[in-house]
Amino acid sequence: MLDRRQFYIDGKWCAPAQERTMEVLNPATDEPFAVISSGSEQDVDRAVAAARSAFAFWSKVGLTERLGYIRRIVDIYQSRLAEMGKAISQEMGAPIDFATHSQAEAGLYHARAFLAALDEYRFEELLRPDLPDQRILHEPIGVCGLITPWNWPMNQLALKVIPAIATGCTVVLKPSEIAPISSMLFAEFVDAAGLPAGVFNLVNGEGAIVGEALSRHRDVDMISFTGSTRGGAAVSRAAAATVKRVSLELGGKSPFIVFADADVQTAVARGVMQCFNNTGQSCNAPTRMLVDRTVYDEAVAVAKATAEAVVVGQPDETGDHLGPLASHGHYARVQDLIDVGIKEGARVVVGGLGRPDGFEKGSFVRPTVFADVDNTMTIAQEEVFGPVLTIIPFSGEDEAIAIANDTRFGLAAFVETADLARAQRVARQLRVGMVQINGTPKAAGSPFGGYKQSGNGREGGRWGLEDYLEVKLISG
């Protein structure tokens, strides 16, 4: 049993103000493998005070010096990558190869992308070339409360912590209580890199206590939250009284549109595997596959064959397979939504209720494909956040766009067609923050975020830097 009951505040590991412990469960066994402390408002006050004091000097430290610390953190992270992969695998169930080379590597990927973006970013510029007495300054916003989720713990930590401290802000991090061990390991990297005391602080605990206290704290200038839409609304309400900046990266119900002229075999197989990636626990997962009616039966057959070939296995086993969902509570929610899908009349093509054969315990689910789904069904509107794909037929481009946009979310969309003019035309009509055409990956430093109830911020690249900056005009 790992003992991780201390918090990282003001440059040192320290005991919580009150002794309240929580067990961290391995979702493959439903048994505890670590114990942490659940923080209180007093712990948040102490961490915020440390961050406020550190901001007075850190905001004045030159960019070159700040980046030197970040590069040291990156070097330490790289040298301890295997440890990070193991921590993520244990806490949220990602298979060890995926946990190391996708989950843990994502933190390094984003950190390096921010270093590249900072090489080009201008913190001071002229309003216009012909107005030398009008200058624009981009200054750090101040103390930032960062609340990260359990599904991609290091991906989200890097997208928040790195740009915040790089731009001169100081931070208090609250990782998910479901998957906190990887963030505590990152705190070890920060400590080993010698980052000045108070620049980075970590307090574990429940969202309703620690997250709430951070969000409404009068000395916190900004909150960056990644999680559910309901959680984002709660953060916004708590932050409203102090009119602080709130950046939200929330849920999604992303459409994957397959037109008849696409390579149906390749497109559908790609869509299924993207939906199931990370055991379906990604906010931008393409969980609604919209298929032209003229190739609908073929697409369903391909989805069935692809899903049936997916293997579910234990997190500590090497190889390319799906692990469990991250917690038993989430497992129960996904089971409930699969049950609702069946009761509402969707056709189960693969999977369904219960654990896969051979699994008697743990939060393992059966990779599931529903066909003949109407977009008004619950499974087409609610974010399931598991390896559950819904296939919806459409007739014509206009109906495809209408169905794609008929959701309260607007994070991502995917378009598969041989007609590149149509691909661009459709992409411009989709109310989402990101569109990928024919499997084209997003480039490093791209903005990540969405429309509508998918959030209001952008993470990554220069957009991610600007989330943590104020704009000041100096005339004269």
C-alpha positions, 0 to 999 in steps of 0.5 A, a space after each residue: 500500500 502506497 502512503 501518499 498522505 502529504 500535500 506539496 505546499 510552499 516547496 515541501 511535503 507537509 501534513 494536512 490540516 486535518 487527518 482525513 484519509 481516502 483509499 485509491 482503488 485499482 479498478 482492475 481489482 476494486 482493491 486499494 493500492 494507495 492511501 491519500 489525504 482528503 484536503 480541507 479549506 485550511 489546506 487550500 488557504 495555506 496553498 493559495 497563500 504560498 502561491 500568492 507570495 510566490 507570484 510576487 517574485 515569479 511573475 518578474 522572473 525572466 522567461 529564459 529562467 522560467 523555461 530553464 526550470 520547465 526543461 529540467 522538469 521535462 528531463 526528470 519526467 523523461 528519465 522517470 517515464 516508466 514510473 509515471 506509466 505504472 502510476 497511471 496504469 494502477 490508478 485508472 486502469 490503462 494497460 501498461 503499454 498504453 499508460 506509458 507510451 500514450 498517457 504518460 508520453 502525452 505530458 511530455 508531448 504537450 510540455 515540449 509543444 509549449 516550449 516550442 510555442 514560447 519560442 515564438 510568442 511575443 509578450 510585448 508588441 505594438 498595437 500597430 506598426 504605425 503607432 509606436 506609442 501604443 504597446 500591448 503587454 501580455 502579463 501573467 494573470 496571477 494565482 491559478 487553481 487547476 482542477 484535473 480529471 482522472 481519464 488523461 491525468 498527465 495530458 491535462 496536467 501538462 496542458 494546465 501547469 506548464 503554460 501557467 508557470 511558463 507565463 509567470 503564474 503560480 498554481 494550486 493543483 487539485 487532481 482527481 481523487 480517483 487518479 491522484 498518484 500520477 500528479 503526486 509523482 509529478 510534484 516529485 519531478 517539480 521538487 527535484 527540478 528545484 522550482 522555487 517554493 510556492 510556484 507549484 502547490 498540490 492539495 488532494 481532495 474531493 471536488 465538493 470541498 477542495 475544488 469548491 474552496 479553490 473556485 471561490 477563493 478570493 486570492 485565486 485569480 483564475 480557475 482552469 477545470 477539466 471534467 464533466 459539464 455538471 462539474 464545470 457549472 459548479 465551478 463557474 457558480 463558485 467562481 462567480 462571486 469573485 469574478 475570476 476567469 474560468 476556463 472550462 474543458 468539458 464533455 463531448 458527443 462527437 460525430 464521426 460522419 461517413 459519407 458513401 464515397 469514403 473507404 467504408 472499411 478503413 473509415 469505420 474501423 478507424 472510427 470504432 477504434 478511436 471511440 474505444 481508445 482509452 476504454 472510451 474515456 476521452 471527451 473527444 471520442 467519436 461516439 456517434 457514427 453517422 453513416 450514409 444510408 446507402 452504405 449503412 449495412 456495410 458500415 454496421 458489418 465493419 463496426 461489428 467485425 472491428 469491435 469483436 476483434 477488440 481484446 480486453 485485458 489486465 492493466 499490467 499485461 503488455 500489448 494492445 488491449 482495453 483495460 477497465 473503466 477507471 472506477 466502480 462508480 463509473 462502471 455502474 453509470 456506463 452499465 445504466 446507460 447501456 441498459 437504457 439504450 437497450 430499453 429505448 430500442 437500439 439494436 445491440 450489434 456487439 457487447 451489451 451489459 455485464 463484464 466480458 467473459 472471464 472477468 469476475 471482478 473489476 470495472 471491465 466492460 464489454 466493448 459495445 456497438 449499438 445500431 439503428 439509433 435515433 439521435 433523440 435516444 439517451 445514448 445519442 445525447 448523453 456522454 457515456 464515457 466508455 467503449 460504447 458506439 452508436 451508429 445513426 443513419 442519414 440521407 444527404 449532406 444536410 441531414 448529416 450536418 443537422 444530426 451532427 449539430 443536434 447535441 448540447 456538446 460541441 467539442 470535436 467532429 470527424 468527417 470521412 469522404 473522398 470529396 475534399 471540397 465537401 469535407 471542407 464545406 461540411 467542416 465549416 458548418 459543424 458547431 465544434 472546436 475541432 474537425 478531423 478529416 479522413 483521419 488527419 491527426 492534430 498537429 502539436 500545439 493545436 488548440 483543444 476545446 469546444 463550443 456550447 456545453 463542451 466548454 469555453 477555453 482552449 488548451 495547447 499552443 499559443 491559445 493555451 498560453 493566452 488562457 493564463 495572460 491578461 492584456 494591458 494597453 500602454 499609450 505613450 
